Every structure is written in C-alpha cells, then in structure tokens.
Amino acid sequence: MSTNQPNLDLSKFWMPFTANRQFKAAPRLFKAAKGMFYTTVDDRQVLDATAGLWCVNAGHGREEITKAVSEQLATMDYAPTFQMGHPLAFEAAAKVADFMPAGLDRIFFTNSGSESVDTALKMALAYHRARGEGQRTRFIGRERGYHGVGFGGISVGGILANRKTFSGNLMPHVDHLPHTLNIAESAFTRGQPTTGANLADELERIVALHDASTIAAVIVEPLAGSTGVLVPPKGYLERLREITSKHGILLIFDEVITAFGRLGAPTASEYFHVTPDIITMAKAINNATIPMGAVAASRAIHDTVVNAGAENAIEFFHGYTYTAHPAAAAAAVATLDIYKRDKLFERAAELSGTFEDAAHELKGSPHVKDVRNLGLVAGIELESRAGAMGARGYEVFLKCFEAGVLVRYTGDILAFSPPLIVDEKQIDQIFSTVRDALRDVA
Ligand SMILES: Cc1ncc(COP(=O)(O)O)c(C=O)c1O
C-alpha cells in the first residue's frame, strides 16, 4: 500500500509492538472508521474483526460519544481530580459500578490497562498493610498472562518476549501458576474445556512453598485474549476463588478485554459467576475514544484503606494527572448508556452461537491446529512453519487485510473480537476470508 502522502515521514514515530522496519517498508494506514469498517488511506473498506484492539465494542464513530466529548471539551477541557473534582468523574464512576458484580463498586480511574494493573497491585498491598498484614507482598500471576507493560504488569505477566529484555529489573517476590491451554486434550473445544480445573490446585503448591501470610494477591485474566485466546477450563476460576478466599489472598481479575460485553455479560466475572476482589478494566470502557481505564475494588478493600488513613490525610498515595479526565469521563458516560440502550451485551450473547459455528467451520482448513472460542472471542491456532514461528500467522493476517478484513495475530494464533454490533453476514465474511487466506499460504 502507498501512504498516499508522498511527504509522510514514517521515521519519527517509533511504533509500539510493531516490526518497525517491516512495517515502514510496506505500511498499512487507516484514515477513517465508521460502524464495522475502517477506510484505508487508499480508500479500501476493511471489516474490523478485532474492534480495533478489543476496545471499540459499540462500533466506530458513534455520534453520541463524539458529541459528548466535543461538548465537554468546549465546556471544560480539563480539571484536576487531586483534592478537586468535577461531577462527570462521579457520574462515570457510578455508571461503571453499575456494570460491576455486586459489591465491587469503588472505582479508581486510570488511563490504560497497564495502569489499571499497577493500580490494582498497589491497592492489594495497601489493603494488607492497612489491616496490619504488611508482610503480604508476594504476587502470583500466570504463565502466558498479559497484564500490560508496566514493570508490575510484566512481572506478574507470563510472556517471555515481554520479560526477557527487562528480566534483571522485574518486580521481586512474584510466582506464576501454570497456564491452562492443553491442545493435546482439548483441541477444537467449543466454549470452556471440561478438563484442567485441577491446574488451579497449583496455587496450593505455591502457598505451601511461600506461606499464605506472604502472598498479597493472585492476578489472572478470566479469559486471556492477547496471548492467544485461552478459555478457562470449567471449574478452574471457581477453584482459584475458593483457594484464595481460604488463605486470605486477594483475587484480581484482569478484565481489560472482557469487561463491557465481550462474553455477552457486563464482565467475565458475571459470566462465570465468580466474583474477585478487584477487577481491572480499560479498553471498551468508553469505546476507545479517549484513553481511559479503571479499577473496581470491593467495598472492603476501599473502606479498609480509606479508614486506615489519618484524619484529613491522603489515604492512597496513587493517581494520575489524567485520572477521570473530563473528556474521557464524558465518553464513558455516553458509551455506557449506548451499551444499555442498544442491549449490546445481550446481542453479543445471542450472536455467540453463530460466531462459534463460523469459527469452528475452519476445523480441517489447511494449517489449523486448534479453534477456541467463548462469547464474541475466537482464536485459531495454526501449525508453525519449521524455524519460522509467527511467519504463517503474519501472512494470513496480511492476506486477510488485503482481502478487506482486519484480524489480529499473535505468533501463529489468529484472534477475533469484533465490535458487538457485528451481524451474521459480517461474521460469515470474516471467517470465509480467513478460510481463503489459509488456502493461499504455504
Ligand atoms: C488483559 C490485559 N491487561 C492489560 C492490558 C494492557 O492494556 P493497555 O495496552 O491499555 O495498557 C491488556 C492489553 O491488551 C490486556 O489484554
């Protein structure tokens, strides 16, 4: 693709999680977005099978959100939330709390998923310290977990590439549970695998090694997306909840991709009927119009930390200049109203069967090793080419893009997470485009 702008200098923007040299040799650029489609700079329509990066759940270019943001910017561009406030921050918190499981209704705003994760980890430490258990400093993450890119997040995360360059400076006192993917036993499972709940018992082994009195929290994604769509085995999350509760360890669900309807329920916690102590979120909170994330804490955590502070003193030494930025808060209020009014989570639940069927029809296509799915999420794992991990995934991604469908790939795993407004015809277009691409790659 040409950039259509001969003078556009691609050298200055150091791109995130991108093969910069490869990309800049053959850039792919979008210039507009509406509904389910992006428009490329050379005027091609590309169907968005990834909701941007799992974040544009209400579809692109929602006028109500744009209007709310522009009116807010015209009225008040910015207001601090350190020792000051503005009504929209409180309104947005109340609306977010409304979507959370009962009891998790104390909302701390951030600007991204990574910041939400670091905030949650700090809340866990602050909570234990406030209860006189300041020796609980250890965190337990999980292999293949993705919790953003802060030092806290990569430490509890379980992705080699994100850790190895920084390995000498990761957060200390972190251990990891094994991941739950078992292709040998569960390939092509529709929904949750029936085996693997016992992997949660590994937490007992870790507790026996370190002692519960040293462990602050366990953090997992209830359904992991970025690392290749890992669906929790039936009973696994329930077991994690039981063990953490038994030992006074907090349970943090990182719902950066699952909160706001991805599984057809407001949160994965509600979908699985397992309530953690803290939920991190970001992506779909305001349809990705303005950067924003949030952390929902239980009242017990909030009240313990806040009530432990000295009178008239700050209780939690944490926050961001842009916490509850007025434009982001306006976008959140407008977005959360759309989710409710348009019943988008119910729509996601209704479409999930069609989506599952369409994804699983790729069983038997060339290179396909596994298909996994839940709600409006699907992952298709391909056999890797000998000595070239990720090459096939990239080629399929590129062919789909050229054929007018944006998919996501991580190594040789393709991931699908369309906006919740997707329709059956578009679901068909997504997976038939992938089928053709799979036929075309070596
Ligand atoms: C589960 C999870 N946590 C955290 C993050 C990090 O979010 P951000 O990129 O907004 O920092 C992501 C992003 O994909 C994620 O999927």
The ligand as an SDF file (V2000), in Angstrom:
LIG
                    3D

 16 16  0  0  0  0  0  0  0  0999 V2000
   -5.6520   -8.4250   29.9230 C   0  0  0  0  0  0  0  0  0  0  0  0
   -4.9210   -7.1780   29.6020 C   0  0  0  0  0  0  0  0  0  0  0  0
   -4.3970   -6.4450   30.5800 N   0  0  0  0  0  0  0  0  0  0  0  0
   -3.7480   -5.2900   30.3470 C   0  0  0  0  0  0  0  0  0  0  0  0
   -3.5970   -4.8120   29.0650 C   0  0  0  0  0  0  0  0  0  0  0  0
   -2.8530   -3.5520   28.8240 C   0  0  0  0  0  0  0  0  0  0  0  0
   -3.6740   -2.5360   28.4090 O   0  0  0  0  0  0  0  0  0  0  0  0
   -3.0600   -1.2120   27.7620 P   0  0  0  0  0  0  0  0  0  0  0  0
   -2.4810   -1.5930   26.4420 O   0  0  0  0  0  0  0  0  0  0  0  0
   -4.2380   -0.2880   27.6610 O   0  0  0  0  0  0  0  0  0  0  0  0
   -2.0350   -0.6900   28.7040 O   0  0  0  0  0  0  0  0  0  0  0  0
   -4.1410   -5.5380   28.0060 C   0  0  0  0  0  0  0  0  0  0  0  0
   -3.9930   -5.0650   26.6130 C   0  0  0  0  0  0  0  0  0  0  0  0
   -4.1830   -5.7830   25.6620 O   0  0  0  0  0  0  0  0  0  0  0  0
   -4.8130   -6.7570   28.2700 C   0  0  0  0  0  0  0  0  0  0  0  0
   -5.3330   -7.5010   27.2790 O   0  0  0  0  0  0  0  0  0  0  0  0
  1  2  1  0
  2  3  1  0
  2 15  2  0
  3  4  2  0
  4  5  1  0
  5  6  1  0
  5 12  2  0
  6  7  1  0
  7  8  1  0
  8  9  2  0
  8 10  1  0
  8 11  1  0
 12 13  1  0
 12 15  1  0
 13 14  2  0
 15 16  1  0
M  END
$$$$
